[in-house]
Amino acid sequence: MLILLLPVTHSQINVRHVDKGFDIGEGTGVFYVLPRTVIQIDLLVDKIIKIKGPYHAYAKKYLGIDDIIENDVTTYKIREITLSSTAEPDNDQIYFIEYSERQTKDAQSILLSFTEDGLILGAELISDKVKPGKGFIFPEQEPDVDSLARYFRYFAEKNLIKKVDTLVRKINIDTISIKKLSFRTSIVEKTLEQKAREAVMNIESIRVDRYNILIGYQEVSYSKEAIEYMIEELTKLEDEYLDLFYGKILYQTLRYRYTYTPKPGDENIWIPVLDFSEQKGPQNPGTSDESLYIRFSKSGTTGLFKDITKQKDEEAGIPGGFHYRLPEQVDISVLYRGTRYKGLTTYIAQFGNIIALPPGIQNIKFYPHIGSLKSIQY
C-alpha cells in the first residue's frame, strides 16, 4: 500500500484524465488508476489414466478374461465450474491529481492511499489490497506410464531363470558305441509369457490359501479379526497380480484457472474463453472444436445515469474532482457442450459509467475492487 500526503486547498484539486494526448505541462501531483473487473473461471477436472497390464496379451489364454485394458488412454472430464471476480488496473482509466505549489503555504493536507497496483483506495482512508491473478494453473508432472513397475508391484520380480542344457557325446570304440552325457547350466532372461504363467500360478496359490483359511484347514482357532485380516490381505495380493492382466485405472483431480477481462461489446453474446478436449484437457481458445463459453447479461441500471456533471464542468472550463465508477450488475452464464453450469451475479466495473465528483469533495473512500464510492464527506 502506498500513502501520500499532499498539501492542497479546496481550490487546488484538479483531476485530469490521462489519454493519448495527455500533457502534464508544468503541473505537479500524482497519478491514480481505477480498476476493471476480471472474471476468473476455475475448473475442477477429473483426469482418468488407463494403463494396460504388462501381461494383457495372455489374459484370454491363461485366465479366460476379455474385459481388459488393451491400450494406454488418458481422458479428462469437467466435474465443476466456478466463477469469481477480481480486479486489476484499467490502463484506460488513469487520472492525474494536479495541485499548485504556489498556494501550498496556507494549504491543508490530504492523505491519499493506494494499492500496490496504483488503484486508489481513498482520501484519508485505507482499505485492503487487491491482488489480481491471471492465466492457467497447470498440474505438476504427469505420471510416467512407461514405468510399469511403478504401478504394477509384482511386475518387478526376478527376471532371470536357470537354464540347463544336456550335451550328448557319442564315443565309438571298435564295435562299441558309448553315449556320454554332460550338463551345462546358464542363466537366461525369462520371456514375458513365462512371467505371465508364474503370475497365474501365484494367483491360483493365493486362492487356495484363502479357501483353506475359510474352511479351517489348518485346524487353528483364529479370532474373527485375524481371519478377516488374512482374507483382506490375500485379496489385495490377488488383485495386484490380476492387475498385471487387467491393467490399472488411475484418477487425478486437477484444478485450472483461466481469467477473462470483459470489454465493451461483450454483452449478450456467447464468448469462447477456452477450449476443453476430453483427450487433452483445457486448451487455449481455437485449438479444438469444443469451446467453453460465457455470456454477460447486463441489468441495465447504469444506463439511466449519464456523466452530466463532468460534461457541464468541461463545457464551463471548471476543474473536475475525483473520478469514480458506477459499476453495472451483470449475470454471467457458462455453457459447455450444450450444458449450462452455475453462473455468477456480480458487478463489472467497465460495463458501467465514469462520474466526476465536484472538485471541493476531498474526503472519499473507494471500493478498491470496482472503483465505486464507499463514503464521502462534504
Steps between C-alpha positions, in 0.01 A plus 500: 500500500623848409405804709564857385452824693426792268462865606187633329210739532148449376575723202814313404373150415473434127465139387576444131447187292820362345452416132728477198523875465556568869759767581599546862651840419616681812251322722598330824317207656453125496331240281232251599316235305150356521454122498338278243336168574661169403298180496670185629384163366609217732473146364498186712600224259516122539794348317460128430811304399455144374821294493505162331641210698838359395342153456183617326583294190469178706184588695274297272739206473571445870206662682224497239419871544418749224409826677853632532675826418677447170638852443629785714234773496467834684170689516382819670153584634370822652360442847434858605523856363517793742499870412640782710617856444811696584643836396796639313604853396317634195757661270225704336396660829813671631459841665737775605433686828648843441561772757679835495820539704456877514208471743631233733602748769150518644384168367354212694634140466318220327601138558475282188529122528556255214544129444824355365347510151418871519129456568371783713361404839397842616587831654596463870360147511675169441353175359623154419736416218392351174714230347366384164596167352535388137550200280480123522612304801620171362566181694840369585679232299271226371547135598761306303287236330808329356623408848283190549677392817376820664135397465525119492680390814549136405621576150841582651583144607793276411569531131752214466453125486743208517541320167654150486625364164574129458792419272523147353839381386526173308826304528574201272758247617537220246149359476379657822313835507491696824280806568643746748262753649611837635295788635558872451320747725447866405283790610263647238232768506140392540261561216189708557284191465703315765441791738129491418485127582675559832251777584211261426658237727526758779134596451398135529716456812344808663150372430584162652643665812192715538271200457694303762462785750125514441449125555739484798747269330779586747278393791608811690247703691563847355305797628244666274724804463801287401301312235361825356848650487652199323214485248533872432875484444475196274231674295721807461787279390278324247381833361858614453575194287174531308588861414794362303238363257205739540702823517451794736287813508642805677293803601631852554317820593647805328423867549533757223440874504439720200429872506300713260475879498159619374504782248236718335303300246510177703143542620237237412721281278665163563876553527746208472748534785675163476483167321460172684584166341431166664834382361717802592308690766488885508657673202527853366198619299498386138699179549200263486133492403375476860497845658386619839293818473395775739226760450452838668143621552483859627230615738492842331491706819793726410347584164281751683803701611708728287812693594307828500713662769823432317357619169381829649829559679699438183278734300537772763873442540462410867765256634366154578530315829569135572358257245327180606316212338133417509521123425241292320340192655539204265380140488771270361404165343727208407438258212695188401382233255138605538507488882458816706700518820438713807586859420568815700328830571753775563590860423720572198671836526570564131137436398387800706566875490783733606380795710694802628441642846498875561856625558423607858436146624827353629408259782418189301519126540487262201418133459838390360371203300242696295598866546161615629443732794481354848467827688551873449510797734409850387 
